[in-house]
Amino acid sequence: MYKLISIVMLMLMTSLSYANDIYVTQSGATLDLDITQDGENNTVGNSTTASASTGATTTLNIDQIGDSNVITYQINGATYTGVINLVGNSNNVDLNCDSGGSNSSCGSANAVINFTGNSNDIDLDIGQTSSASSADVDLVGQTGSDSNVIAATVDGNSAILTITVNGDTNNYLIDIDGNGDANGHTLIHSHTGGIADVDITQSGVNDNMITLTTSGDNADIDISQTD
């Protein structure tokens, strides 16, 4: 009987050690938040309850190491600066800047997402309610990053989106919107690897520019620019 109880307790401890859940609800002028999670099935918010920060300035840095981790975060404020580092497979990121509310201008956004691994789902939305005046976004997939899905919607007068992924069978869905002119819309996309499905839409008044470099076989690329 003692042995059976010990085994059950060990199993519970093992399952609990795999994951930890963090939920953030913050309101105030300035936030500087660093989160590090190591292991599987960790969450910073989830599909039903997003973490949220409301305030003028948000600096958010999240490191997740492991598989099947989740980041769901909503940022409402004038200035956002953040770095997300992912190492592992089947991770899910849903990051929104300007999700509604009285402090949701997201006027300036500087976001960096680095990932190494396969089958990750990265969804980034900037300027949902009103266009950001300045958005600088870097999405970087390290060597061996395969079968990932990147969906980025950036509404900004000056939207610089740089995607550099070294891997195969990746899917990119990019939508850049807002009024251009005076160095407005910009997309710089570099892909190394085979079987890439790329859909890019840019719109606005003047200043649309795309620099696209690909390498590998079987790339399906659709680009639409409007003015």
VEXVO-777408 format. One record per residue (C-alpha): x, y, z. Coordinates in pm, 1 decimal. Layout:
      east     north        up
         X         Y         Z
...
END
This chain:
      east     north        up
       0.0       0.0       0.0
     282.1     238.4      89.1
     451.7     170.7    -243.3
     129.4     243.3    -433.2
      80.8     576.0    -253.8
     443.0     669.0    -326.0
     401.5     595.1    -695.7
      81.9     802.9    -718.7
     248.6    1096.6    -542.3
     547.1    1070.6    -773.7
     321.0    1076.0   -1078.3
     140.7    1386.4    -948.6
     468.6    1561.8    -877.2
     599.2    1472.3   -1221.1
     290.6    1603.7   -1399.7
     293.3    1923.4   -1194.8
     659.8    1987.3   -1273.1
     586.7    2002.4   -1644.5
     385.0    2323.9   -1640.7
     329.5    2652.3   -1468.1
      64.6    2909.3   -1554.7
     111.9    3284.9   -1529.1
    -169.8    3536.7   -1564.7
     -90.4    3907.1   -1565.6
    -342.6    4186.9   -1524.4
    -164.1    4519.2   -1485.1
    -273.3    4880.7   -1498.6
     -38.5    5173.0   -1446.9
     188.7    5417.3   -1621.7
     497.3    5199.7   -1669.2
     561.3    4824.1   -1670.7
     893.7    4643.9   -1711.4
     824.4    4268.4   -1696.0
    1062.9    3976.1   -1748.4
     931.6    3617.6   -1754.1
    1133.6    3296.5   -1794.1
     968.9    2953.7   -1818.3
    1154.4    2627.2   -1869.7
     960.0    2309.8   -1942.7
     650.0    2190.0   -2127.2
     291.4    2318.3   -2137.0
     372.6    2648.7   -1966.3
     141.5    2944.6   -2025.3
     145.6    3321.8   -1999.5
    -226.5    3366.3   -2043.8
    -421.5    3120.5   -2257.6
    -684.2    3104.8   -2531.8
    -966.5    3193.8   -2292.7
    -789.3    3428.7   -2050.4
    -523.6    3657.1   -2195.6
    -268.3    3835.6   -1983.8
    -305.2    4212.6   -2020.2
    -110.7    4532.0   -1953.1
    -269.2    4876.5   -1965.8
     -51.3    5183.6   -1932.0
     155.6    5436.8   -2120.3
     475.1    5230.0   -2151.2
     516.4    4853.0   -2153.2
     846.7    4665.6   -2173.7
     787.3    4291.3   -2194.0
    1049.4    4018.0   -2226.0
     945.8    3651.2   -2224.9
    1171.5    3345.2   -2259.1
    1014.5    3001.3   -2298.2
    1220.5    2684.7   -2334.7
    1033.8    2364.0   -2408.2
     743.5    2230.1   -2610.7
     371.9    2316.6   -2627.1
     403.5    2647.0   -2442.1
     152.0    2930.7   -2482.8
     177.2    3311.2   -2476.6
    -145.6    3510.4   -2504.3
     -88.6    3876.3   -2422.7
    -278.9    4200.2   -2483.8
    -102.6    4534.0   -2456.3
    -294.2    4860.9   -2434.8
     -75.6    5168.2   -2421.9
     117.2    5426.3   -2618.3
     459.8    5258.5   -2626.9
     545.4    4888.9   -2641.3
     891.9    4733.0   -2649.0
     930.4    4358.5   -2620.9
    1141.1    4051.2   -2696.0
    1004.9    3696.1   -2701.5
    1248.7    3405.0   -2724.3
    1116.4    3055.9   -2796.2
    1315.1    2732.1   -2802.8
    1103.7    2424.6   -2867.0
     826.0    2279.8   -3077.6
     448.3    2331.0   -3104.9
     449.0    2659.9   -2917.8
     170.9    2915.9   -2962.7
     210.6    3294.9   -2944.9
     -81.1    3538.1   -2974.6
      41.8    3892.9   -2910.2
    -184.8    4195.0   -2955.1
     -85.9    4557.9   -2917.7
    -382.8    4798.9   -2908.7
    -673.6    4572.8   -2823.5
    -920.9    4839.0   -2715.5
    -970.3    5053.8   -2410.9
    -897.7    5418.6   -2333.9
    -518.1    5373.8   -2332.1
    -488.2    5162.7   -2644.7
    -314.3    5388.0   -2895.2
      -5.2    5164.5   -2936.7
     155.6    5464.3   -3105.2
     505.7    5315.2   -3105.2
     578.3    4941.7   -3112.6
     912.9    4764.5   -3127.0
     871.9    4386.6   -3118.2
    1124.1    4104.8   -3163.6
    1026.9    3736.6   -3171.8
    1308.4    3479.7   -3196.6
    1223.9    3113.2   -3230.2
    1405.0    2784.9   -3278.2
    1190.1    2478.6   -3338.7
     914.0    2324.6   -3544.6
     534.6    2357.8   -3574.6
     514.2    2685.8   -3386.9
     215.3    2918.3   -3439.8
     296.3    3290.2   -3409.5
      18.0    3546.9   -3439.1
     106.1    3915.2   -3403.4
    -136.8    4208.4   -3429.0
     -23.8    4569.4   -3392.5
    -246.9    4875.5   -3421.0
    -582.1    4698.2   -3410.8
    -799.4    4989.4   -3301.1
    -595.9    5278.5   -3445.4
    -283.6    5270.4   -3661.5
      50.6    5289.1   -3486.2
     260.4    5586.4   -3588.3
     572.7    5371.7   -3581.5
     606.2    4991.7   -3582.0
     933.9    4800.8   -3607.6
     889.9    4422.7   -3596.3
    1154.2    4149.7   -3635.0
    1056.3    3782.7   -3662.2
    1357.8    3551.8   -3665.7
    1353.2    3174.3   -3705.2
    1687.5    3009.5   -3642.1
    1837.8    2721.9   -3842.2
    1616.6    2414.3   -3850.0
    1288.7    2597.0   -3787.1
    1039.9    2398.7   -3998.7
     661.9    2385.9   -4047.7
     594.2    2709.3   -3860.0
     300.1    2944.5   -3921.7
     357.7    3320.0   -3890.9
      59.1    3554.0   -3916.8
     139.5    3924.6   -3873.0
    -107.2    4210.1   -3907.5
      53.3    4552.4   -3867.9
    -147.7    4871.3   -3902.6
      99.1    5157.2   -3892.2
     195.6    5467.4   -4082.5
     555.3    5354.2   -4069.5
     557.4    4975.0   -4050.9
     893.7    4804.3   -4085.8
     847.7    4428.3   -4075.5
    1153.2    4205.3   -4114.1
    1114.7    3826.7   -4136.9
    1420.0    3601.1   -4147.9
    1356.3    3228.1   -4115.5
    1596.3    2944.1   -4191.6
    1380.9    2636.0   -4236.5
    1144.7    2441.6   -4461.0
     767.1    2424.4   -4513.1
     688.1    2749.4   -4337.1
     372.0    2955.5   -4393.0
     371.9    3337.4   -4380.4
      52.7    3545.9   -4376.3
     143.0    3915.7   -4370.7
     -98.8    4209.2   -4380.0
      38.0    4564.8   -4352.0
    -207.4    4853.9   -4351.8
    -231.0    5221.2   -4263.9
    -139.6    5548.6   -4434.8
     206.7    5563.6   -4587.1
     413.7    5852.5   -4725.8
     735.5    5995.0   -4579.7
     901.6    5653.2   -4538.4
     584.5    5466.1   -4459.6
     516.4    5098.0   -4531.7
     816.5    4869.9   -4559.3
     854.1    4491.5   -4567.4
    1188.7    4311.1   -4574.7
    1145.3    3936.3   -4606.7
    1432.6    3687.3   -4626.7
    1364.6    3313.9   -4646.8
    1618.3    3030.9   -4661.6
    1478.1    2682.7   -4715.8
    1222.3    2508.7   -4930.3
     843.2    2493.7   -4959.2
     740.9    2837.2   -4833.6
     386.3    2968.9   -4868.2
     394.7    3349.7   -4851.0
      97.4    3587.4   -4873.6
     175.7    3960.0   -4838.1
     -69.6    4249.5   -4855.0
      36.3    4613.0   -4820.9
    -186.0    4916.9   -4856.8
    -191.7    5288.4   -4787.2
     -99.1    5612.2   -4965.0
     244.6    5590.4   -5127.9
     568.2    5462.5   -4970.5
     488.7    5092.7   -5022.8
     811.6    4893.6   -5056.7
     894.6    4522.5   -5044.5
    1241.5    4367.7   -5050.5
    1204.5    3990.8   -5084.2
    1483.5    3730.8   -5093.5
    1409.7    3358.7   -5103.3
    1621.0    3046.3   -5131.3
    1507.9    2691.6   -5194.4
    1251.5    2507.2   -5402.4
     871.5    2514.0   -5424.9
     798.2    2861.5   -5286.2
     445.5    2995.6   -5340.9
     452.5    3376.8   -5309.1
     159.5    3616.4   -5350.2
     215.4    3992.7   -5314.0
     -52.3    4261.0   -5331.9
      22.8    4633.5   -5296.5
    -241.3    4904.1   -5311.3
    -216.2    5279.5   -5311.5
END
